């Protein structure tokens, strides 16, 4: 049955309110547009981020489109103000327009989001089934809302939050992402640079693929179990390879970024994907933006290289075995990371490594152990994040229980900049000390010799002059940088 609701998918501009630009398409959009087409929902995409639209320009476009409903994806708490601004613009365009927010932000903080009178509904967790089901229920005057899970709404003055009770089990049953409803090609053809970590690319056009969802591990800082569940659900190799074929055939993709953390959790499945890419003989490079080092072995990495892989990113997190086991609860070990580093050198694969410092219970010596291990690992590029307490995580509960957060702490922080601005302080470290060691050790380790600096530039394409300026800007801003 067709759903007779004209929907606008409105992606806010991440640059609003002086924030960093996230120059990539929001992953939810191509997944949702594919499902909306299948469910025969009339829709338009208003991509304020890719098109760099001002709020005033968005208001004009909304007036032209005259939608019945506006759905706003919110990928991160860092951009909370942008999401609420988009809802305000929708209501100003028409007070009867139904506003729906979805994504990681409302899923992890539903009651707070619903304090905004401009927000009517939330879609929590995965949206491919819930958004069309919500629209269908609204078409029937909300008579079926009580039958839905993973939504939030108002019943009079009361906010009703119905947490997700189910996850999409058969990911192969979902249609392939649809990039034709918005100007994704502009992003696919945009070579990111300026030390964007694992998002830098060597060739364009670039595509992104997720081969799995969910994570069974219990890292204390991760909210992934809130947004995607604790059990990993895998796409089949055939489904993944169909998407690769589509990206190459329809968009001329010359580089792929695999974005899920658990691509290699099932070795034979991963090998089928890797070997399938090689067998196709495409002119294609690819990389993993994050992988679990404990799933890797030498033969697997050799075959990855042979199929076009050129770079992997791992997250050892800490150089302290005690912190890894007792505080973070990560299953990986220092030896896992060292093995991956050795295999990367053997097969000429670039290696990026991410670390986190500033956990309650972590000593200053533990932090120094982490920075020392980051140097020992000898990756092509390392970066340090500060432990950031997200709602629904063990880290947040620990920080509250220990009194390690500022008295005025609020998840809606204007100074939130990814993982660069610490808010946790203990008797072992201050926020200022974390900013300093994060910035200065990043500089020392990555650029201690010209050969190291050249390796960093290989991973994060910059001229020597651009790198010198980037280092100066990063030091003077204590580790905070803005991409153009």
Order of alpha helices (4+ residues) and beta strands (2+ residues): beta-alpha-beta-alpha-beta-alpha-beta-alpha-alpha-beta-alpha-beta-beta-alpha-beta-beta-alpha-beta-alpha-beta-alpha-beta-alpha-beta-alpha-beta-alpha-beta-alpha-alpha-alpha-alpha
